[in-house]
Amino acid sequence: MAVADIVVRQAEFFRTEQQGHRHGAELGVTKPTKPDDKVLRFLQYRSWPGNVRELKNVVHKALVLAHGYPLDLAVIQGAVEQASLPQPEIKPTLYGYVSDLLETADRESGTNVEASVTEWFERELYGQAIRLAEAIVDAIPCAEQVRFTSSGTEATFFALRVARAFRGRDKILKFEGAFHGSHDYAMMSTEGQQPSELPRAVRGSAGIPQSLENEVLIAPFNDLDQTTAIIERYHQDLGAVIVEPFQRMLSPVPGFLQGLREVTAHYGIPLIFDEVVTSFRFAYGGAQEYYGVIPDLAAIGKIVGGGYPLAAVVGKAAMMSAFVQPNEDGVAIGQVGTLNGNPIAAAAGLATLTVLRQPGTYQRLHELGQQLRAILQATLREHHVAGQVLGDGPLYHVVFTPQPIHTYRDTLTGDTQKQRIFHREILNHGVLKPTSKGYISLVHSDADVAETAKAFDAAMAQVAHS
């Protein structure tokens, strides 16, 4: 079909739908619905750093084509560029400039195609992401604005960049053994590495510039005194402090997060919570709600995308404005991505949050977690195996050591051979658990818990004889 024909047919669809007729199903487009005032207000600056113009600038052809709509790339590009921007900037596409096609379509259909396509973009492509962003703002205590990414790695990467831009400093502080994704700043002194003399960072991956070791400071999670001493010594150089409020499988000791919040606030250093795991898992408001400590910025992911690739940077508007407000050098933070906030993932996220808002959801999740941790602890006792059961909320893990565990270095006392045997044997008995931690979901039943208990028992018997 020719491009002009597609434009005309799409224009007819919009015109007939406005008149209340329901044909055009062959185009694969659902019936348009007018955004409510809340969504329009949201588009107009509330929770997205940047405005409608910026949103249209970052939409990519792959997003549109993957969504299954029949509009031709050239028409989409042309409509957005000509109809949406205050100062039109027309770029050549596969078919060249499309203004003539749009004018032809206007004449033949009697409809302003440019306006129709623009309206379609705002409603169909942005609507899901906008509603999800607003739900995030309503849920997460620190979230005044939202920027979507496609992975947790991107979310922590941009959270650090936002903090450094706001603070005007280069160094960051992270915690020993913490995992914040696979970008260069995050892959310093990560889980699985041997400790170094604090606060020196050690690269956790090949390909990371050695010079970056000088830009990252390492502190011990759950040791507030030593962490405070490092921050006080380097506060003039620090652009951010990033922490997993629940680090891997380490619960924060009482007062640690509160003390970290106080010392960073005292020196004006942005505090970032990496809540890729804990957001919408420990509570609807994430670890911030669960532990009662509110950071300046947060990275969220996993649950918020409903199983699809979606994550986000959220935080205070004053800091998030760095995405669109140029600094003293005249530059803002560049952040674009083909699938950022894509409608499929956003719709899945919205559906997931609807389920999580149901009464009793988090009570059920925490009850399941407590049951499995209690079963695991009892199994250790019954088989006379030394071990520490870790976890909180719907997460669980075991480390085979007699030593209590509060810090990353404590975890290194665990018996790795027993760990391998345990995970191998529970897998042989039908339970798949990642080696770092086990996740429990709402679909797990009491029968599933009973089956897991049998697997724990069988596996622990093998561990005891190792």
Secondary structure, DSSP 8 states (H G I E B T S, - for coil): --HHHHHHHHHHHHHHHHTT----GGGT--------HHHHHIIIIISSSS-HHHHHHH--HHHHHHTT----HHHHHHHIIIIISSS-----BTTB--HHHHHHHHHHHSS-HHHHHHHHIIIIIHHHHHHHHHHHHHHSTT-SEEEEESSHHHHHHHHHHHHHHHHT--EEEEETT----SSTTTSBS-TTS---STT---B-STT--GGGGGGEEEE-TT-HHHHHHHHHHHTTTEEEEEE-SSBTTB---TTHHHHHHHHHHHHT--EEEEETTTBTTTBTTHHHHHHT---SEEEE-GGGGTTSS-EEEEE-HHHHGGGTS--TTS-------TTTT-HHHHHHHHHHHHHHTSTTHHHHHHHHHHHHHHHHHHHHHHTT---EEE--TTEEEEE--SS---SHHHHTTS-HHHHHHHHHHHHHTT----SS-EE--TT--HHHHHHHHHHHHHHHHHHHT-
